Amino acid sequence: MANTPQQRKRVRTAQRQRLENLRYKSSIKTMFRRLKDTVSSGDTDAAKRVATKLSSTIDKAAAHNAIHKNNAAHKKSNVSRLLNLLQ
């Protein structure tokens, strides 16, 4: 249990950061599912929109250290691979 005020503050901060990281990871997974669905349906415009938003979210998650930069690069590579399936 936290004994000092600074430790209590760190516990609150860590909890807030943990939730933010979870939001990033969850939204990335959801957008990947949407991208796979749009690619399988063959809708090129919708797939490009989803891919752009997904790449942006991946970059933001990596910038906030929610995911590792190499993990972000791997995920962005998968995004481009899925887009190349349409062409």
N, C-alpha and C positions, 0 to 999 in steps of 0.2 A: 504494500500500500504506500502511496506517496505521502511523504512526511512534510516536505517543505512546500511553500507556495509555488516555487519554480517547478518542482516536480509535478504538482497538480496541473499547472499550466501546460507542461509538456505532454501530459496524458491527454488533455483536451485537444491539443494541437495534433497529436499523433492520431487520435480518433477521427478528427476532421480530415486529415490527409488520407487516412485509410479509406474513408468513404469516397473521397474524390477519386482516388486511384481505382476503386471498385467501379465507379460510374464510367470512367474511361474504358476500362477493360470490357465491361458489359456492353457499352455502346459499340465498341469495335466488333465484338462478336455478333451483335444484332445486325450491324451494317454489312458484315461479311455474308450473313444469311440472305439479306436483301439483295446483295450483289449477285450471289449465286442464283437466286430466283429470277432476277431480271436477265441474267445471261442465258439461263435455260429457256426463258420465254422468247429470247431473241430481240428484245427491245433495246436497241443500241443507244438511243438518246437517254433513256432512263438509267441504263447501266453506266453511262459516262457521268451522269449527275451523281449517282450513288458513289461511284469510284472517286470522284473529286472530293466529295464530302468525307469519305472514308479516309483518303490519304491525308486530308487536313487534320482529321481527328487523331490519326496515328502520329502525325508530327507533333501535335499538341501534347499527346500522352508522353511521347519521348522527351519533349522539352521539360515537362513537369516531373520527369523520372518515374512516371507510373509504370512504364515498360522500359526495358533496356534498349539502347540505340540500335544494337544488332537485331533485336527482336522486331523493332520498328522497320528496319530495312528488309527483313525477311517477309513481314506482312505486306509491305508496299510492293515487293516483288511478286507476291501472290496476287495482289490486286491487278498489276499489269498483265500477269499471265492470264487471268480470267478475262480481261478486256481483249487480249489478243485472240481468244477463242471465238469472239464475235466476228473477227475479220478474216 
